[in-house]
Amino acid sequence: MGLALITSRRGVNLIRLSVVSVILFIILFSGHYYLPSVHDALPLDVFSEPPTFKSSSGEAELGNSRTPVEPTQGALPKSSTCRSLPGAEAVTVSLKTGATELYNRLPEQLLILSDCIPNLMLFSDLEQDIGDFHIHGTLDDVSEEYKDSEKEFEFYRELKRYQTEFQDLSLLSSQHGWDLDKWKFLPILHRVYEEHPDSKWFVFVEADTYLSWSNLLQLLSRLDPEEPLYFGSSYVYGDTTFAQGGTGYVMSNAALKMFEEKRRNPEYRKKWEKNTSTCCCGDVIVGEAMLDAGVKLTGAWPLVQSEPPLMLEWSESMWCTPAVTWHHVLPFEVEALWSFEQAWIEESRKSGKVSSTRHPGWVCLLLSHH
């Protein structure tokens, strides 16, 4: 019965994927589409608290009703590789996963992200390497008090034993990995800033997140990294408003610098660790820590999506809204989205649909409203 139900659901998902793919194919090659300007793509109500947009003169203008000045960069160079997109060097991307699912989730992401992102940092429970890629362990930063007292660190020690004995980590319980996951978030914030203090932007995603690199860079080109910005999909836990980790969240250099300054105070580190020990989730603690640092969350839905395209409720609220991330994305969907994004950019460039004032790469949730 269960097998039949699973098979049935897979069949339904394949049908939905086929339908969406056909629609996207028709739209892409019919010519009935447009690349949204910043006014089209970022209505002020996208953000719960509109951030500062930069004018052409470089002066900041705080969330007013005027349309921000269009960027002056033109189309992509003819080489058209994702690594050559303007602004790529100014962004550090952190991808977090668990040691038990490393080989199931990470390979597809590495094939794509490593080709596009100059500053990519990978994090897991354990320090290790996959080929030429280094995976940073995150838990050495946790104080010995909690490593000795919290039950999830029993699983951490078991992970380390399996690694030493060259055993298959995927055989260990994924639930225990989830319990341990909450301790990674704040150490990752510290590590990325320590490694890349001059980055203008820091982006945090997980192994089941699809990141539209071209859309992200265009979004960030319209924002000011010297303004303390922390934005993502807004959730509430108790008294804390936080950005959900699976959909990804973004911090400006100014915001993460404020966190680092607060982190230097041992009392805050003690507070955050104590709260982590009793809290469900690390992204909640990130929201708390950023608030302690004086940085409020800016909600950014629908730029960040909590589900993959197959699971979205397609409605007018999301038509021709640019998407930067999707969550709960399977490896084959990562590949499909990436291939479509690259084809969109290349086709737009070749067809001349990219004007001197409109960047390629704003891949809409629905590409045409014709």
C-alpha positions, -999 to 999 in steps of 0.1 A, spaced: 0 0 0 28 24 10 49 15 -20 19 21 -43 13 55 -27 49 65 -31 49 54 -67 17 73 -74 31 105 -58 62 102 -79 41 98 -110 21 129 -102 53 149 -95 68 138 -128 37 148 -146 37 182 -129 74 187 -137 67 178 -174 39 203 -176 60 231 -160 89 223 -183 68 224 -214 53 258 -203 88 272 -196 101 259 -229 73 275 -249 77 308 -231 114 308 -235 115 302 -272 83 320 -282 98 354 -276 68 364 -254 86 374 -224 104 403 -209 132 410 -184 117 430 -155 133 463 -146 141 470 -110 107 486 -106 90 455 -120 111 431 -99 112 448 -66 80 465 -56 84 481 -22 60 457 -6 84 428 -13 103 439 18 86 443 51 110 472 58 123 485 25 161 487 25 182 515 10 186 515 -27 215 533 -43 210 561 -68 232 566 -98 250 593 -79 259 568 -52 238 586 -26 215 563 -6 177 568 -7 157 551 19 127 531 6 108 559 -10 81 555 -37 103 566 -66 116 540 -90 153 535 -83 176 545 -112 182 516 -136 217 501 -135 240 511 -164 257 478 -169 248 462 -202 243 427 -213 266 398 -203 299 395 -221 298 371 -249 317 345 -228 285 344 -207 299 322 -180 282 324 -146 315 332 -129 319 364 -150 287 380 -138 292 415 -124 296 416 -86 305 379 -82 338 387 -64 320 408 -38 298 379 -25 307 350 -1 283 321 -2 281 296 27 266 262 20 257 241 51 250 204 52 253 174 75 280 147 76 254 119 72 239 133 40 271 148 25 274 125 -5 236 125 -12 232 163 -13 265 179 -20 279 166 -53 252 182 -75 256 215 -57 294 214 -61 291 208 -99 271 240 -102 281 264 -74 318 258 -76 317 268 -113 299 300 -106 309 313 -72 345 326 -66 340 327 -28 323 295 -18 326 280 17 313 245 26 303 236 62 294 203 79 297 186 113 332 173 105 363 187 89 370 167 57 377 169 20 358 157 -11 383 157 -39 396 192 -42 369 207 -20 374 214 17 345 210 41 349 231 72 339 216 105 318 240 126 315 224 160 351 230 174 339 265 182 313 253 207 325 255 243 334 223 261 307 229 287 280 221 261 300 194 243 302 175 275 266 181 287 243 181 257 231 147 244 234 156 207 272 158 211 272 121 219 262 117 182 290 142 173 315 119 190 301 89 172 304 108 138 341 114 146 346 77 155 330 66 122 352 91 103 383 78 120 374 42 112 364 50 75 329 38 81 298 49 61 285 80 79 252 79 60 243 48 81 239 70 112 206 85 122 196 116 103 174 127 132 205 130 155 221 150 127 192 174 128 195 178 165 232 186 162 226 210 133 214 239 155 250 243 169 265 251 135 248 284 127 266 309 148 301 294 143 294 296 105 286 334 108 319 339 126 340 318 102 328 333 70 334 368 83 368 358 96 378 343 62 363 371 40 361 403 61 361 424 29 331 407 12 303 431 6 276 404 10 273 370 28 247 345 16 238 314 37 221 284 21 217 247 27 223 216 6 186 214 -4 185 251 -14 187 262 -50 204 295 -54 198 315 -85 232 331 -87 224 356 -115 192 368 -98 210 371 -65 238 393 -80 212 416 -96 193 420 -64 225 428 -44 236 453 -71 206 474 -61 213 473 -23 239 490 -1 263 467 18 272 495 41 236 494 55 231 467 81 208 443 62 197 408 72 169 395 50 152 362 41 119 344 46 105 357 78 93 333 105 84 338 142 95 316 171 83 328 205 95 365 206 121 360 179 116 369 143 142 351 121 151 341 86 144 305 78 177 287 71 165 264 43 152 292 21 185 310 27 193 344 41 216 373 32 236 396 54 255 428 44 291 434 55 278 460 79 253 436 95 278 408 100 304 432 113 279 443 140 274 406 149 312 401 152 315 431 175 288 418 198 304 383 197 336 396 212 317 401 244 319 367 263 286 373 280 267 373 246 285 341 235 274 324 268 239 337 264 236 324 228 250 290 236 227 286 266 197 296 244 209 272 216 208 243 241 171 248 248 160 260 214 148 239 184 167 255 156 199 274 149 183 299 125 162 311 154 194 318 174 208 337 144 177 360 145 182 365 182 219 372 179 214 397 151 187 415 171 212 416 200 236 432 175 211 458 166 201 443 132 164 436 125 153 411 100 139 423 67 113 399 52 120 392 15 93 368 4 86 360 -25 122 366 -35 130 336 -14 107 305 -17 102 279 9 93 252 -17 106 240 -51 88 251 -83 68 218 -84 52 225 -50 44 262 -54 9 275 -56 11 294 -89 -9 326 -84 -9 363 -94 10 371 -62 41 356 -77 37 362 -114 69 377 -128 85 381 -94 122 372 -95 132 343 -73 166 341 -57 162 308 -38 139 277 -36 139 252 -7 134 214 -5 150 211 -39 160 176 -50 193 170 -68 176 165 -102 157 198 -97 189 216 -89 203 205 -123 170 214 -141 168 249 -126 205 256 -133 202 244 -169 171 265 -175 187 296 -159 218 293 -181 197 288 -212 176 318 -203 206 341 -200 221 328 -232 189 330 -252 181 365 -240 216 377 -250 214 361 -285 179 373 -292 187 409 -283 160 410 -256 186 424 -232 188 462 -234 215 484 -220 194 491 -189 181 456 -182 203 428 -169 198 393 -180 191 367 -154 159 379 -137 144 344 -140 107 350 -131 86 325 -112 63 329 -142 83 343 -172 54 358 -192 22 375 -184 11 376 -220 
